[in-house]
Amino acid sequence: MRFENIFNFMNILFSSLKRLLSNGNVIADFNDIEYRLKICRLCEHKRGDTLKNMKCEICECRIRYKVRLSSSDCPAGKWTALDS
């Protein structure tokens, strides 16, 4: 994993922690998760066919986890964090 990817992941964790401490919602709602997954399934940067194996080749994250965190965003700019 590249340093930049580790740094981005740490930022997502920090943002999620801030949301949790301010009584915000850390987990995206079902509609947002489905919207993000729909985009990721069609993305040229997705690797793997099943949700269990899908991975982003840009940030190297497991897509099934990335789409669930409200503070995460797409590294290709196809969807944004819900708290921005």
Rosetta silent file (secondary structure, phi, psi, omega in degrees, C-alpha in Angstrom):
SEQUENCE: MRFENIFNFMNILFSSLKRLLSNGNVIADFNDIEYRLKICRLCEHKRGDTLKNMKCEICECRIRYKVRLSSSDCPAGKWTALDS
SCORE:     score description
SCORE:     0.000 S_00000001
   1 L     0.000  133.983 -178.591    0.000    0.000    0.000 S_00000001
   2 L   -75.807  155.269  179.925    1.356    3.389   -0.954 S_00000001
   3 H   -57.299  -42.313 -179.698    1.955    6.145    1.601 S_00000001
   4 H   -60.058  -40.083  179.251   -0.649    8.375   -0.054 S_00000001
   5 H   -66.707  -39.792  177.799   -3.279    5.637    0.304 S_00000001
   6 H   -64.564  -42.618  178.789   -2.445    5.154    3.976 S_00000001
   7 H   -61.685  -45.398  179.585   -2.677    8.920    4.538 S_00000001
   8 H   -63.469  -41.301  177.971   -6.081    9.094    2.791 S_00000001
   9 H   -62.630  -41.790  178.365   -7.366    6.148    4.818 S_00000001
  10 H   -63.854  -37.044  176.617   -6.239    7.823    8.052 S_00000001
  11 H   -63.574  -40.761  177.979   -8.081   11.006    7.024 S_00000001
  12 H   -63.528  -43.982  178.283  -11.269    9.011    6.479 S_00000001
  13 H   -62.920  -41.304  179.153  -10.905    7.387    9.904 S_00000001
  14 H   -64.557  -44.410  178.184  -10.270   10.768   11.536 S_00000001
  15 H   -62.981  -39.696  178.799  -13.321   12.310    9.833 S_00000001
  16 H   -65.136  -41.198  178.028  -15.440    9.340   10.887 S_00000001
  17 H   -63.614  -42.998  177.062  -14.267    9.674   14.474 S_00000001
  18 H   -59.690  -42.965  178.578  -15.094   13.402   14.474 S_00000001
  19 H   -63.808  -42.335 -179.325  -18.593   12.619   13.167 S_00000001
  20 H   -62.249  -44.885 -178.955  -19.077    9.933   15.786 S_00000001
  21 H   -68.413  -25.529  178.037  -18.014   12.236   18.621 S_00000001
  22 L   -97.543   21.039  178.720  -20.348   14.985   17.402 S_00000001
  23 L    61.447   27.051  175.524  -23.242   12.508   17.271 S_00000001
  24 L   -86.138  170.345 -179.460  -23.132   12.419   13.491 S_00000001
  25 L   -90.507  117.878 -178.240  -23.845    9.382   11.386 S_00000001
  26 L   -81.878  -33.927 -179.273  -20.651    7.502   10.514 S_00000001
  27 E   -95.163  131.253  178.611  -22.374    4.931    8.321 S_00000001
  28 L   -66.270  153.442  178.294  -24.020    6.134    5.121 S_00000001
  29 L   -76.446  167.126 -172.205  -27.705    5.384    4.691 S_00000001
  30 H   -55.545  -43.780 -178.386  -28.865    2.557    2.447 S_00000001
  31 H   -63.586  -39.437  177.994  -29.703    4.782   -0.553 S_00000001
  32 H   -67.044  -40.211  178.611  -26.270    6.421   -0.504 S_00000001
  33 H   -63.108  -45.842  179.390  -24.547    3.045   -0.254 S_00000001
  34 H   -62.628  -40.805  178.082  -26.550    1.696   -3.195 S_00000001
  35 H   -61.294  -46.771  179.866  -25.804    4.832   -5.252 S_00000001
  36 H   -64.323  -43.474  179.556  -22.069    4.536   -4.582 S_00000001
  37 H   -62.424  -39.036  179.170  -22.022    0.802   -5.318 S_00000001
  38 H   -59.954  -43.280  178.515  -23.818    1.343   -8.610 S_00000001
  39 H   -66.232  -45.643 -177.450  -21.106    3.778   -9.685 S_00000001
  40 H   -64.886  -37.112 -179.383  -18.282    1.537   -8.461 S_00000001
  41 H   -62.784  -28.361 -178.937  -19.633   -1.548  -10.207 S_00000001
  42 H   -96.117   -3.432 -173.490  -19.397    0.289  -13.550 S_00000001
  43 L   -74.547  142.706  178.443  -16.049    1.962  -12.863 S_00000001
  44 L   -73.260  -13.476 -179.436  -13.002    1.175  -14.970 S_00000001
  45 L   -94.759   -1.471 -179.710  -10.831    1.228  -11.817 S_00000001
  46 E   -78.898  137.834  174.372  -12.766   -1.574  -10.086 S_00000001
  47 E  -123.531  136.894 -178.325  -11.103   -4.958   -9.782 S_00000001
  48 L   101.932  149.203 -175.360  -13.012   -8.110   -8.834 S_00000001
  49 L  -101.229  -32.760 -179.439  -16.458   -9.302   -9.777 S_00000001
  50 L   -98.705  155.603 -179.514  -18.205   -9.968   -6.488 S_00000001
  51 L   -56.565  -36.119 -179.947  -18.806   -7.409   -3.779 S_00000001
  52 L   -62.844  -32.081 -175.854  -16.609   -9.447   -1.447 S_00000001
  53 L  -104.849   -4.828 -176.774  -13.651   -9.170   -3.849 S_00000001
  54 L   -66.569  132.438 -178.275  -14.209   -5.710   -5.361 S_00000001
  55 E  -140.534  143.686  176.085  -11.246   -3.401   -4.861 S_00000001
  56 E   -85.673  126.959 -179.401  -10.398    0.067   -6.170 S_00000001
  57 L   -78.285  -13.289  177.808   -7.106    0.024   -8.058 S_00000001
  58 L   -79.524  -56.405 -176.248   -6.519    3.737   -7.362 S_00000001
  59 L   -98.470   -7.913  178.530   -6.758    3.788   -3.569 S_00000001
  60 L    66.411   20.121  178.802   -6.497    0.018   -3.047 S_00000001
  61 L   -86.341  151.935  170.775   -9.536    0.035   -0.721 S_00000001
  62 E   -75.179  121.941 -174.253  -12.108   -2.711   -0.467 S_00000001
  63 H   -63.654  -36.701 -177.535  -15.163   -1.162   -2.078 S_00000001
  64 H   -61.850  -25.137  176.592  -17.648   -2.936    0.206 S_00000001
  65 H   -92.157  -40.969 -175.769  -16.216   -1.026    3.173 S_00000001
  66 H   -59.601  -42.697 -177.067  -15.395    2.255    1.467 S_00000001
  67 L   -69.488  -18.632 -176.957  -18.945    2.927    0.245 S_00000001
  68 L   -83.125  -25.470 -178.338  -20.381    2.472    3.743 S_00000001
  69 E   -82.947  123.994 -177.085  -18.412    5.229    5.481 S_00000001
  70 L   -64.462  -24.648 -178.817  -20.107    8.599    5.124 S_00000001
  71 L   -86.541   -6.708 -178.575  -16.735   10.414    5.275 S_00000001
  72 L   -84.362  157.597  177.871  -15.156    8.470    2.401 S_00000001
  73 L  -139.399  164.228  179.914  -15.020    9.680   -1.176 S_00000001
  74 L   -79.265  129.971  179.449  -14.146    8.270   -4.567 S_00000001
  75 L   -67.777  -18.498  177.222  -10.507    8.852   -5.535 S_00000001
  76 L   -92.854    0.166  177.633  -11.605    9.329   -9.157 S_00000001
  77 L    78.328   21.319 -176.899  -14.139   11.990   -8.095 S_00000001
  78 L   -85.771  -21.111  171.463  -17.229   10.001   -9.089 S_00000001
  79 L  -150.528  153.656 -173.152  -18.904   10.407   -5.664 S_00000001
  80 L  -114.751  168.433  175.572  -18.132   12.591   -2.675 S_00000001
  81 L   -66.029  147.904 -178.416  -18.149   12.326    1.095 S_00000001
  82 L   -78.662  -13.861 -179.597  -21.547   12.964    2.648 S_00000001
  83 L   -99.943   11.018 -179.333  -20.144   15.385    5.190 S_00000001
  84 L   -97.351    0.000    0.000  -18.584   17.773    2.685 S_00000001
